[in-house]
Amino acid sequence: MLPIVDFLRRRGRQAAGALAEQLGISRATLMRAVRAAGDELVVRGAARRTQYAARRALRGQAAPLPVYRVDAEGTPQQIAWLHLTAPDGSALEMLQPLGWPLDEAARDGWFDGLPYPLQDLRPQGFLGRAFARHHAATLQVAEDPAAWSDDDTLHALSLLGEDAPGDLIVGEAACRRWLQRVRAVRAGEAEAPLREAALAQAYPAQADAAMAAGLPGSSAGGEFPKFTAWRDGADGRPQAVLVKFSGSDDSPGTRRWADLLVCEHLAGGVLPALGLPAAVSRIVQAGGRTFLEVERFDRHGALGRSGLLSWGALNGECFGLAGRSWAEAGRALAARGWLAAQDAEALARLWQFGRLLANTDMHDGNLSFRPGEGAVPLRIAPVYDMLPMLYAPARGVELPPREYRPELPLPQDAAAWQAAAPVALAFWQRAAADERISAGFRAVCAENTRRLAALLG
């Protein structure tokens, strides 16, 4: 008979009854074996829901990792212990409610990989690749974060993940780094937020630095280069922002990326007409570049943070609807009682709006949620990355001809389409008249206005 720990390392977590049966022992013998194994086992669940797993080390360290939540004042509080389990799972020992919906297994703390609320903390996109390149040697990980295992990701987060999206921090070392920032801000020793008058010089300089540290050509993958900053807010409080930027040359591809940044700003301006929140943005043009400055809605003042969860992370854990429409996402969430019916209807309108906007990049990571209130655990986060990606340059630079062909809806989608179409029309009209957009692309927007207006009748 295999020792219980070795058996669980090979087979993964097991329910008590199944484990006793597979080992050919009685429940009483199993309990003695569990007690003898001590901290080598992770035990979660009560009574008949009890399951056991063998503990797994992270880079030689077997101790569980603390998980912290940062509040609106910037103060972290521990909400859980994260235990790693063999062969590649994890278990959350929750000290406070997690704040996100959980399926049956996750309610006892079990996850097959990293807990899904931590998945969005992974370095990704333009900024994530720059982070990985900068820290790869220190962390002993690949320079491409897409090649990282869950353990690579957790190792990086536990050391340097103090300022990831949302409000969660994993590991004491990362939390200490956050507390150093809190101390510096409160002591007046942190870098001051940018003043409005300084943006015309600061943003081009930060764009140059981002390109030097990042990956040239990232836009070929459908991702704008970007940097983070904080500046004086309209209410006198510092405002954290994410700043996307175009190239600085006058090539057709660069002009198109600049046009699309303006379009993203304009799309956010019409979305409230659909009953949807949109990320607050503005356009800054300086140093030969176009900048789209987007206020971060998971950051508040100099230090405050709030929770944020992508549909991609939640979908992968609980639904398995990858690649399906956001309208279907809303219906699935509402069916479980995780999203209000009116929010599900709003997602259906948003999906139709995106299609009429020629947004060919409405993937699962471009839809996010905030913690809900009361019995409904989710609410739609402000919409971001909504723009006519049909017209993005191919391979980052080429401009092949694209035809806008808005389609009529299926009967079940008619109400959402009829609500979205006039708002999409307003977007195309604004884009056709906005002189920050190149004359050639304004003509495209004017033609799209005509085509959509004809479809509306």
C-alpha positions in Angstrom: 0.0 0.0 0.0 1.3 3.5 -0.9 1.7 6.0 1.9 -1.2 8.4 1.8 0.9 11.4 0.9 2.6 9.6 -2.0 -0.8 8.3 -3.2 -2.3 11.8 -3.2 0.7 13.3 -5.0 0.1 10.8 -7.9 -3.7 10.9 -7.9 -4.6 14.5 -6.8 -7.2 15.4 -4.3 -9.6 12.7 -3.1 -12.8 12.5 -1.1 -12.4 10.7 2.2 -14.6 7.7 1.3 -13.0 7.2 -2.1 -9.5 7.6 -0.6 -10.1 4.9 2.1 -11.6 2.6 -0.6 -8.7 3.0 -3.0 -6.1 2.5 -0.2 -8.0 -0.5 1.1 -8.3 0.8 4.6 -11.0 1.6 7.1 -12.1 5.2 7.9 -10.5 4.9 11.3 -7.1 3.9 9.7 -7.5 6.7 7.3 -7.9 9.2 10.1 -4.8 8.0 11.8 -2.8 8.3 8.5 -4.1 11.8 8.0 -3.1 12.8 11.5 0.4 11.3 11.0 0.8 13.1 7.7 0.2 16.5 9.5 1.1 19.5 7.4 2.0 17.4 4.4 -1.7 17.3 3.6 -4.2 20.0 2.8 -7.7 19.2 4.1 -10.8 21.2 3.1 -14.6 20.7 3.5 -16.6 19.3 6.3 -18.4 15.9 7.0 -19.1 14.1 3.7 -17.6 17.0 1.7 -14.1 16.5 3.2 -11.3 16.0 0.7 -7.6 15.6 1.0 -4.6 16.6 -1.2 -0.9 16.4 -0.8 0.8 19.7 -0.3 3.1 21.0 -3.1 6.0 23.4 -2.7 6.6 26.6 -4.7 10.3 26.9 -5.5 11.2 24.8 -2.5 8.9 26.6 -0.1 5.9 24.5 1.2 4.4 27.2 3.5 1.0 28.6 2.3 1.0 32.1 0.8 -1.1 34.8 2.4 -3.7 36.6 0.1 -4.5 40.2 0.8 -7.2 42.6 -0.3 -6.4 46.3 -0.5 -9.3 48.7 0.5 -10.3 52.1 -0.6 -7.7 53.7 1.6 -4.9 51.5 0.4 -4.7 49.3 3.5 -4.2 45.6 2.9 -6.0 43.0 5.0 -5.4 39.3 4.8 -8.4 37.4 3.4 -7.1 33.9 2.8 -4.2 31.4 2.8 -3.3 29.9 -0.5 -2.1 26.2 -0.3 -0.6 24.6 -3.3 -1.6 21.0 -3.9 -0.3 18.1 -6.0 0.0 17.6 -8.9 -0.9 21.2 -10.0 -3.9 22.5 -8.0 -4.5 24.8 -5.1 -6.8 25.4 -2.1 -7.9 28.7 -0.6 -8.4 28.7 3.1 -10.7 31.8 3.3 -10.5 34.0 6.4 -13.1 36.4 4.9 -15.6 36.1 2.1 -13.8 36.1 -1.2 -16.3 38.5 -2.8 -16.6 36.6 -6.1 -19.0 33.8 -7.0 -17.9 30.2 -6.5 -19.1 26.9 -7.8 -19.6 23.9 -5.6 -16.0 22.7 -5.4 -14.6 26.2 -5.1 -16.9 26.9 -2.1 -14.7 24.4 -0.2 -11.6 26.2 -1.5 -10.5 23.7 -4.2 -9.2 24.8 -7.6 -7.6 22.8 -10.3 -5.0 25.5 -10.9 -4.6 29.0 -9.5 -7.8 30.3 -8.0 -9.6 32.1 -10.9 -9.7 35.5 -9.2 -5.9 35.4 -9.3 -5.7 34.7 -13.0 -6.2 38.3 -14.0 -3.1 39.2 -12.0 -0.9 37.4 -14.5 1.4 39.8 -16.5 -0.1 40.1 -20.0 -0.2 42.2 -23.1 2.3 45.0 -23.8 3.0 45.9 -20.2 3.2 42.3 -19.1 5.8 41.4 -21.7 7.9 44.4 -20.7 7.6 43.4 -17.0 8.7 39.8 -17.9 11.6 40.9 -19.9 12.8 43.3 -17.2 12.5 40.7 -14.3 13.1 37.4 -16.1 16.6 36.9 -14.9 15.8 37.8 -11.3 12.7 35.6 -11.2 14.3 32.8 -13.3 11.4 32.7 -15.7 11.0 33.0 -19.5 11.0 36.4 -21.0 7.6 35.7 -22.5 4.9 35.5 -19.8 2.7 33.5 -22.1 5.2 30.6 -21.5 4.9 30.8 -17.7 3.4 28.0 -15.7 1.0 28.7 -12.9 3.9 28.3 -10.5 6.1 30.8 -12.5 3.2 33.2 -12.3 2.6 32.7 -8.6 6.4 33.1 -7.9 6.5 36.4 -9.8 3.3 37.7 -8.1 4.4 36.7 -4.6 7.6 38.8 -5.0 6.7 41.6 -7.4 3.0 41.6 -7.8 2.0 44.5 -5.5 0.3 46.6 -8.2 -1.6 44.1 -10.4 -5.1 44.9 -11.6 -7.9 44.8 -9.0 -7.4 44.8 -5.3 -5.6 41.5 -4.5 -1.9 40.9 -3.5 -0.4 37.5 -3.0 2.6 36.9 -0.7 4.3 38.7 2.1 7.1 40.1 0.0 4.7 41.7 -2.5 2.6 43.1 0.4 5.7 44.7 1.9 6.4 46.4 -1.4 2.9 47.8 -1.4 3.2 49.0 2.2 6.4 50.8 1.2 4.4 52.6 -1.4 1.7 53.4 1.1 4.3 54.8 3.5 6.0 56.9 0.8 2.7 58.4 -0.3 1.5 59.2 3.2 4.9 60.7 4.1 4.9 62.9 1.0 7.9 61.1 -0.4 6.3 59.4 -3.5 6.6 60.8 -7.0 4.1 63.7 -7.3 1.2 63.2 -9.8 1.6 64.9 -13.1 0.2 68.3 -13.5 -2.0 69.1 -16.5 0.6 71.5 -17.9 3.3 68.8 -17.8 1.5 66.2 -19.9 2.6 67.4 -23.3 6.2 66.8 -22.3 5.7 63.9 -19.9 3.6 61.6 -22.1 5.9 61.6 -25.1 8.9 60.9 -22.8 7.0 58.0 -21.1 6.0 56.6 -24.5 9.7 56.6 -25.6 10.7 54.8 -22.4 7.9 52.3 -22.8 8.9 51.4 -26.4 12.6 51.1 -25.3 11.6 48.7 -22.5 8.7 47.0 -24.4 8.4 45.0 -27.6 8.5 46.9 -30.9 5.7 45.7 -33.2 3.4 44.7 -30.4 0.5 46.3 -32.2 0.7 43.5 -34.8 -0.9 41.3 -32.1 -3.9 43.7 -31.8 -2.5 45.4 -28.7 -1.7 49.0 -28.4 1.6 49.9 -26.6 0.8 51.7 -23.3 2.1 52.9 -20.0 0.6 53.7 -16.6 0.8 57.1 -14.9 -1.0 59.1 -12.3 -1.9 62.8 -12.6 -3.9 65.4 -10.9 -7.6 64.6 -11.1 -10.4 67.0 -11.7 -11.6 66.6 -8.1 -8.1 67.4 -6.7 -7.3 63.8 -5.9 -4.6 61.9 -7.8 -5.9 59.8 -10.7 -4.3 56.6 -11.9 -4.5 56.3 -15.7 -3.6 53.8 -18.4 -2.3 55.6 -21.5 -2.3 54.0 -24.9 -0.3 55.7 -27.6 0.3 55.7 -31.4 3.7 55.7 -33.1 5.5 59.0 -33.8 6.0 58.7 -37.5 3.6 59.7 -40.3 3.2 56.3 -42.0 -0.3 55.2 -43.0 -0.2 52.4 -40.3 0.7 54.8 -37.6 -2.1 57.3 -38.6 -4.6 54.4 -38.6 -3.6 53.4 -35.0 -4.0 57.1 -34.0 -7.5 57.2 -35.7 -8.5 54.1 -33.7 -7.5 55.6 -30.4 -9.7 58.6 -31.1 -12.5 56.1 -32.1 -12.1 54.3 -28.8 -12.6 57.6 -27.0 -15.7 58.4 -29.0 -17.2 55.0 -28.5 -16.9 55.5 -24.7 -18.7 58.8 -25.1 -21.9 57.3 -26.6 -22.1 54.1 -24.5 -24.1 55.7 -21.6 -27.0 56.0 -24.1 -27.1 52.2 -24.0 -27.4 52.2 -20.2 -23.8 51.0 -19.8 -20.9 52.5 -17.8 -17.8 53.4 -19.9 -14.3 54.0 -18.9 -13.6 57.8 -18.7 -11.1 58.8 -21.3 -9.7 61.7 -23.2 -7.3 62.3 -26.2 -4.0 64.0 -25.7 -1.9 64.9 -28.9 1.7 65.7 -28.2 5.2 64.9 -29.5 3.9 63.6 -32.8 1.8 60.9 -31.0 -1.8 60.5 -30.2 -2.5 59.4 -26.6 -5.7 57.8 -25.2 -5.7 58.4 -21.5 -8.2 56.1 -19.7 -8.9 56.6 -16.0 -8.4 53.3 -14.1 -11.7 52.4 -12.4 -9.9 49.8 -10.1 -7.9 52.7 -8.5 -9.1 55.5 -6.3 -7.0 58.5 -5.3 -3.4 57.9 -4.5 -3.8 54.4 -2.9 -7.4 53.1 -3.0 -8.2 50.0 -4.9 -11.2 47.9 -5.7 -12.0 44.5 -7.1 -12.0 43.7 -10.8 -12.7 40.3 -12.5 -12.6 39.5 -16.3 -15.2 37.3 -17.9 -12.3 35.3 -19.3 -11.2 34.2 -15.8 -14.7 33.5 -14.6 -15.7 31.8 -17.8 -12.7 29.5 -17.8 -13.4 28.4 -14.2 -17.2 28.1 -14.1 -18.8 28.0 -17.6 -16.6 26.8 -20.5 -18.2 29.2 -23.0 -14.9 30.4 -24.6 -15.4 32.3 -27.8 -19.2 32.8 -27.3 -20.9 36.1 -27.4 -21.1 38.5 -24.5 -24.9 38.2 -24.8 -24.6 34.5 -24.0 -22.3 35.3 -21.1 -24.9 37.6 -19.7 -27.7 35.0 -20.0 -25.5 32.3 -18.4 -24.6 34.5 -15.5 -28.2 35.6 -14.9 -29.3 32.0 -15.0 -27.1 31.3 -12.0 -28.3 34.4 -10.2 -24.8 36.0 -10.5 -25.8 38.9 -12.6 -29.0 41.0 -12.5 -31.4 40.5 -15.4 -31.1 44.1 -16.5 -27.3 43.8 -16.7 -27.7 40.7 -18.8 -29.9 42.7 -21.2 -27.3 45.5 -21.2 -24.6 43.0 -22.2 -26.8 41.9 -25.1 -27.0 45.5 -26.2 -23.3 46.0 -25.8 -22.6 42.9 -28.0 -24.8 44.3 -30.8 -23.3 47.7 -30.4 -19.8 46.2 -30.8 -20.7 44.3 -33.9 -22.3 47.5 -35.5 -19.1 49.3 -34.5 -17.0 46.8 -36.5 -15.3 45.6 -33.3 -13.8 42.3 -34.3 -11.9 41.9 -31.0 -14.6 41.4 -28.4 -12.8 38.6 -26.6 -13.4 37.2 -23.1 -10.7 39.4 -21.6 -12.3 42.6 -22.8 -15.3 42.3 -20.5 -15.0 42.7 -16.8 -17.1 42.8 -13.7 -17.0 44.6 -10.3 -18.2 43.0 -7.0 -22.0 43.3 -6.8 -24.2 44.3 -4.0 -26.7 42.2 -2.0 -27.6 38.8 -3.3 -26.2 39.5 -6.9 -22.5 39.1 -6.8 -21.5 40.8 -10.1 -22.1 44.1 -11.8 -20.7 45.2 -15.2 -17.5 47.2 -14.9 -17.0 50.2 -17.1 -16.6 49.2 -20.8 -13.1 49.5 -22.3 -11.3 48.5 -25.5 -14.4 49.2 -27.6 -13.3 50.4 -31.1 -13.6 49.4 -34.8 -10.8 46.8 -34.8 -11.9 45.7 -38.3 -9.8 48.6 -39.6 -6.6 47.8 -37.5 -3.5 47.6 -39.7 -2.6 44.0 -40.6 0.7 42.9 -39.2 0.8 46.2 -37.5 1.5 48.4 -40.6 -0.5 47.3 -43.7 -3.9 48.7 -44.6 -5.8 46.1 -46.7 -9.3 47.2 -47.8 -12.0 46.4 -45.4 -15.8 46.5 -46.0 -18.3 47.4 -43.4 -21.4 45.3 -43.8 -23.8 45.7 -40.8 -26.3 42.9 -40.6 -29.8 42.7 -39.4 -30.4 40.7 -36.2 -32.0 37.3 -35.6 -35.5 37.6 -34.1 -34.2 36.8 -30.6 -31.7 39.6 -30.9 -33.9 42.2 -32.4 -34.7 44.2 -29.2 -31.0 44.5 -28.3 -30.1 45.4 -31.9 -32.8 48.1 -32.2 -31.5 49.7 -29.0 -27.8 49.5 -30.1 -28.1 50.6 -33.7 -29.0 54.3 -33.2 -26.1 54.6 -30.7 -23.7 53.0 -33.1 -25.0 55.4 -35.8 -24.2 58.3 -33.4 -20.7 57.0 -33.0 -20.1 56.8 -36.8 -21.5 60.3 -37.2 -19.1 61.7 -34.5 -16.1 59.9 -36.0 -16.9 61.2 -39.5 -16.9 64.8 -38.1 -13.9 64.6 -35.7 -10.9 66.4 -37.1 -8.5 64.5 -34.9 -9.2 61.6 -37.2 -7.4 61.6 -40.6 -9.4 62.7 -43.6 -9.2 59.3 -45.2 -10.6 57.5 -42.2 -13.3 60.2 -41.7 -14.5 59.3 -45.2 -14.7 55.6 -44.2 -16.7 56.6 -41.1 -19.0 58.8 -43.3 -19.7 55.8 -45.6 -20.3 53.6 -42.6 -22.8 56.2 -41.3 -24.6 56.0 -44.7 -24.7 52.2 -44.7 -26.0 51.9 -41.1 -28.6 54.6 -41.6 -29.9 52.8 -44.7 -30.2 49.6 -42.7 -32.2 51.4 -40.1 -34.5 52.7 -42.7 
